[in-house]
Amino acid sequence: MDAIDELIDAVQTFYADVRRDENRRSRSWEHCYRVFRDARTAPSPDCDYLSLHLAFYLASWGMYRGSSFLLQKDYKVLVPVVEEILKSEYDCLFGVACTDLRESEVQDRLEKLYKYIAKYFRPIRNEVAGREVTTPVSPVLITKILMGALGCVPAYDRFFQDGVATYKVTTQEYSSNSVLKLVDFYEEHNDRLEEARRGMRVGDLTYPQMKLLDMGFWQVGYDQETKESA
């Protein structure tokens, strides 16, 4: 089976699974993405409320497991991150189309926000660890935040990494070049992916293009591990 065929099958499997249960953990992304969308045009967004949504979405996707420094903090530690994300300079990242990710200004905004989040979390992680941690703040955590609040890049977690490695679509490590290779893949198969995406609308919420790649390659990686462990 070609990469695009398996990806579309995986996307549809993931989406159908979400729709089967109105309280499925996967719906945490929909709730989070919707409130951040609405907040971008609100006169006075409630950053406390948004932080709570972001925290629950992150918890749903493993970011509050025992080894995470976030587990030792309440949801309010995310408020400065939320305030930064809501700045108008990042409007260009919300639900961004793959084609627009090629623009230098968009890339610059994405890099700036990524670095802000990493820098913000570094001393908090050190304080929790009780020492200077030399490794970078997890790209998994940062990309999950970017996916939940902006839908602009996939979350580079283990299953997504395994999924993209299967077809060598892009690198397993997050970087601007890795994202641009995903853009290449989407544009190469734009007609088929857009046809699939048109069926993924929840009320007034449309899934962004990067969310399709996020859940499709995640599902590919998840299915592989399930088969191997059977």
Secondary structure, 3 states (H helix, E strand, C coil): CCHHHHHHHHHHHHHHHHHHCCCCCCHHHHHHHHHHHHHCCCCCCCHHHHHHHHHHHHHHCCCCCCCCHHHHCCHHHHHHHHHHHCCHHHHHHCCCCHHHHHCHHHHHHHHHHHHHHHHHHHHHHHHHHCCCCCCCCCHHHHHHHHHHHHCCCCCCCHHHHHHHHHHCCCCCCCCHHHHHHHHHHHHHCHHHHHHHHHCCEECCEECCHHHHHHHHHHHHHHHHHHHHHC
